Every structure is written in structure tokens, then in C-alpha cells.
Amino acid sequence: MNVVVCVKQVPDPNSVGQLDPTTHNLKRDGVEVVLDPGDEFG
């Protein structure tokens, strides 16, 4: 049996992020990413 688990990297919730004032999206430049906490149980 083969099992595939898809995981996602998300910005570190313990780091300070900045929003782009025009798009209101998170600026990801220089933001540390971590494994999505829910994916750790996959």
C-alpha cells in the first residue's frame, strides 16, 4: 500500500508579518515558513 500525504508551508505564526497596503495580502518576502500544524498529524 502506498500512502501520499500533501503538506503545506505556511508563514510562522510566531513571526511578525506585514500586509501589502494595496492588495491586503501578506508580504512573504523574508518571512520564515513552517509546516502547517494540522499537517503534522498527516
PyMOL commands that set and color helices and strands:
alter all, ss='L'
color gray80, all
select helices_A, chain A and resi 37-41
alter helices_A, ss='H'
color red, helices_A
select strands_A, chain A and resi 9-11+33-35
alter strands_A, ss='S'
color yellow, strands_A
deselect
rebuild
show_as cartoon
